[in-house]
Amino acid sequence: MAEFTPMMKQYLSIKEDYKDTILMYRVGDFYEMFFDDAKLVSSVLDLVLTGKDCGKEERAPMCGVPFHSVDPYIARLVAKGYKVAICEQTEDPALAKGLVKREVIRIVTPGTVIESSMLDEAKNNYLCAAFHAEGKTGICFVDVSTGEVQLTELEESQNGERVINDLGRFTPREILVNAQAAKLKGLKSYCEKQEGTSLRVLKESGSLIAAGVWNNSIM
């Protein structure tokens, strides 16, 4: 059975660590996306879906965007609630011996955008983190582009309604919660109604174990 080409093996190895993220893989003057990522991005951004020889009989679905004008494409993906991993060439291709080394240098999520070209200057771009344990909820809103932070601790009697009210006031683009906070009354319903808002469930250690995106444009 034919094997994948060395470059495609490298791509798939990197993608394995970013399964819930669109991987933009630098190839020369373009960031390329392959397989399911390519199908998704070509549909969302209305790009031409082509194919690339990957070593197998069937060509790998592929689409790409120019590296020098990638920001608008990332902005459109993030606006719809997607995460984007930027995989860059980490050595000069002219000096590389064999396959060019590549690695992910940044992950862009709806709440971590800092580029002015991707932001609406007329409003804040909040990231929300909520942690629920022993009947209390801690909820934090931060705009990483300005450094603004709002932090509140809620008693059990305030939890559900107050959290939803605060979400309505700050309208965060991204919400990170622990497993218990994910069960707060009205949270999922709120996210379903907010186009482009992503809700992600984290381990209490901070590493991502599950990601559910409730987004009218994705469902």
Backbone hydrogen bonds, N-H to C=O, Kabsch-Sander energy under -0.5 kcal/mol:
donor,donor_aa,acceptor,acceptor_aa,energy
5,T,54,C,-2.0
9,K,5,T,-2.5
10,Q,6,P,-2.2
11,Y,7,M,-2.4
12,L,8,M,-2.7
13,S,9,K,-2.1
14,I,10,Q,-2.2
15,K,11,Y,-2.8
16,E,12,L,-1.5
17,D,14,I,-1.4
18,Y,15,K,-1.9
21,T,18,Y,-1.5
22,I,83,K,-2.6
23,L,21,T,-0.5
24,M,22,I,-0.7
24,M,85,A,-3.0
25,Y,23,L,-0.8
25,Y,32,E,-2.8
26,R,24,M,-0.6
26,R,87,C,-2.4
27,V,30,F,-3.3
30,F,27,V,-1.7
31,Y,65,V,-2.9
32,E,25,Y,-3.3
32,E,30,F,-0.6
33,M,63,C,-2.9
35,F,61,P,-1.9
37,D,34,F,-1.2
38,A,34,F,-0.9
39,K,35,F,-2.0
40,L,36,D,-2.6
41,V,37,D,-2.9
42,S,38,A,-2.5
43,S,39,K,-1.4
44,V,40,L,-2.7
45,L,41,V,-2.9
46,D,42,S,-0.5
47,L,42,S,-1.4
50,T,48,V,-0.6
50,T,62,M,-3.5
52,K,60,A,-2.0
60,A,52,K,-2.9
62,M,50,T,-2.2
63,C,33,M,-1.8
65,V,31,Y,-2.0
67,F,29,D,-2.3
69,S,66,P,-1.0
70,V,67,F,-1.0
73,Y,70,V,-0.7
74,I,70,V,-2.2
75,A,71,D,-2.9
76,R,72,P,-1.8
77,L,73,Y,-1.8
78,V,74,I,-3.0
79,A,75,A,-2.2
80,K,76,R,-0.7
80,K,77,L,-0.9
81,G,78,V,-2.1
82,Y,77,L,-2.0
84,V,108,V,-2.6
85,A,22,I,-3.2
86,I,84,V,-0.5
86,I,106,R,-3.0
87,C,24,M,-3.2
87,C,85,A,-0.7
88,E,86,I,-0.7
88,E,103,E,-2.4
90,T,101,K,-2.6
91,E,101,K,-0.6
95,L,92,D,-1.7
96,A,92,D,-1.1
98,G,96,A,-0.8
103,E,88,E,-1.9
105,I,86,I,-2.6
106,R,86,I,-0.9
108,V,84,V,-3.3
109,T,107,I,-0.5
112,T,109,T,-1.7
118,M,115,E,-1.7
119,L,116,S,-1.0
121,E,119,L,-0.8
123,K,120,D,-1.9
126,Y,124,N,-0.5
127,L,142,V,-2.9
128,C,174,E,-2.9
129,A,140,C,-2.5
130,A,176,L,-2.8
131,F,138,G,-2.8
133,A,136,K,-2.4
136,K,133,A,-2.0
137,T,154,L,-2.0
138,G,131,F,-3.0
139,I,152,T,-2.8
140,C,129,A,-2.9
141,F,150,Q,-2.9
142,V,127,L,-2.6
143,D,148,E,-2.3
144,V,111,G,-0.5
144,V,142,V,-0.7
146,T,143,D,-1.3
147,G,143,D,-2.9
148,E,143,D,-0.7
150,Q,141,F,-2.6
152,T,139,I,-2.4
154,L,137,T,-3.3
158,Q,155,E,-1.7
159,N,155,E,-1.0
159,N,156,E,-0.6
162,R,158,Q,-2.2
163,V,159,N,-2.3
164,I,160,G,-2.0
165,N,161,E,-2.3
166,D,162,R,-2.6
167,L,163,V,-2.4
168,G,164,I,-2.1
169,R,165,N,-1.6
170,F,166,D,-2.5
171,T,167,L,-2.6
173,R,126,Y,-2.4
174,E,126,Y,-1.1
175,I,198,S,-2.7
176,L,128,C,-3.1
177,V,200,R,-2.5
178,N,130,A,-1.2
182,A,178,N,-1.9
183,K,180,Q,-1.2
184,L,181,A,-1.8
187,L,184,L,-1.9
190,Y,186,G,-2.2
191,C,187,L,-2.2
192,E,188,K,-2.1
193,K,189,S,-1.1
193,K,190,Y,-0.6
194,Q,190,Y,-0.7
194,Q,191,C,-0.7
195,E,193,K,-0.8
197,T,194,Q,-1.9
198,S,173,R,-1.8
198,S,196,G,-0.5
199,L,212,G,-0.9
200,R,175,I,-2.8
201,V,210,A,-1.1
202,L,177,V,-3.3
202,L,200,R,-0.5
203,K,207,S,-2.6
206,G,203,K,-1.8
209,I,201,V,-1.0
210,A,201,V,-1.5
212,G,199,L,-1.0
214,W,212,G,-0.7
215,N,213,V,-0.8
218,I,215,N,-1.8
219,M,215,N,-2.6
